[in-house]
Amino acid sequence: MSESTDNHNQSNLDTMELNRTKLPPKYKVLLHNDDYTPMGFVVEVLIQVFRRSEIEAYEIMMNVHQRGIGVAGIYTKEIAETKANQVMGVAELEEHPLKCTIEPE
């Protein structure tokens, strides 16, 4: 193989690397345990906001209850922020102190 062929191949690789689409970073949406928010409410939030099945929602809620925190879902930053705001809005309407935050995955 000649040097010009090697340079051409390297140039193609460099171009392919630049053209590769970089995936946006993901964020975890976290629910925090408290002593006042009913477990049933947390399950309903997980079903309605995060589209979890009843079984998944129950498992996540129990994780939050037992460990103090649980992952409701993993999304791009904008979607994670939207979901966290939805949770906080519904909790406020229902006068529950449920806390929902996001953090990088």
C-alpha positions, 0 to 999 in steps of 0.5 A, spaced: 500 500 500 502 506 498 503 512 502 498 516 499 493 510 500 494 510 507 493 518 507 487 517 504 484 512 508 486 516 514 482 522 512 476 517 510 476 515 518 477 522 520 471 524 516 467 518 519 469 520 526 467 527 525 460 525 522 458 520 527 452 523 531 454 523 538 448 521 543 445 526 548 447 525 555 442 521 559 439 523 566 436 519 571 429 522 574 429 520 582 423 519 587 425 521 594 422 517 600 418 521 605 414 520 611 407 523 608 406 521 601 402 515 600 405 509 597 398 509 592 400 516 590 407 514 588 404 508 584 399 512 580 405 518 579 409 512 576 403 509 572 401 516 569 407 520 568 412 515 567 408 510 563 410 504 568 406 498 568 402 497 575 407 491 577 413 496 575 410 502 579 409 498 585 417 495 585 419 502 584 415 505 589 418 499 594 425 501 592 424 508 594 420 506 600 426 501 602 432 505 600 430 512 600 430 514 593 429 510 586 429 511 579 423 512 575 426 513 569 432 515 564 431 520 559 435 526 555 435 532 560 429 536 557 425 530 558 427 528 565 426 535 567 419 535 564 417 529 568 420 531 574 416 538 573 410 534 572 411 530 578 412 536 583 406 539 580 401 533 581 404 532 588 403 540 589 396 539 587 395 533 591 398 537 597 404 531 598 411 533 599 414 528 594 420 530 592 423 529 585 430 530 582 434 529 576 442 527 575 446 525 570 446 517 569 
